[in-house]
Amino acid sequence: MPPEPTNDPEPRPLRITQVTIERVVNLGNYENTRFAATAPVDAGDDPAAVADALRAFVETQLGLKPRPAPARPAVPPGADDDDDIPF
């Protein structure tokens, strides 16, 4: 006998609310280290982009990827103070 149909509403689409990236690195001599980072996924955010940013963060923290150079503030033309040096 077939199951009776139900009047359940359609399932809601999957909404990802947070992303966690975890990486385990072998240190040798039967040792390893584990590092994880979690970030929220706000409405309108692309979960894949959040995961990519977390992955880059985790790899940088573990030394698997070089750290990005710090941003330098832009100096507007004529704003340098080289004229103040007396020599």
Secondary structure, 3 states (H helix, E strand, C coil): CCCCCCCCCCCCCCCCCEEEEEEEEEEECCEEEEEEEEEECCCCCCHHHHHHHHHHHHHHHCCCCCCCCCCCCCCCCCCCCHHHCCC
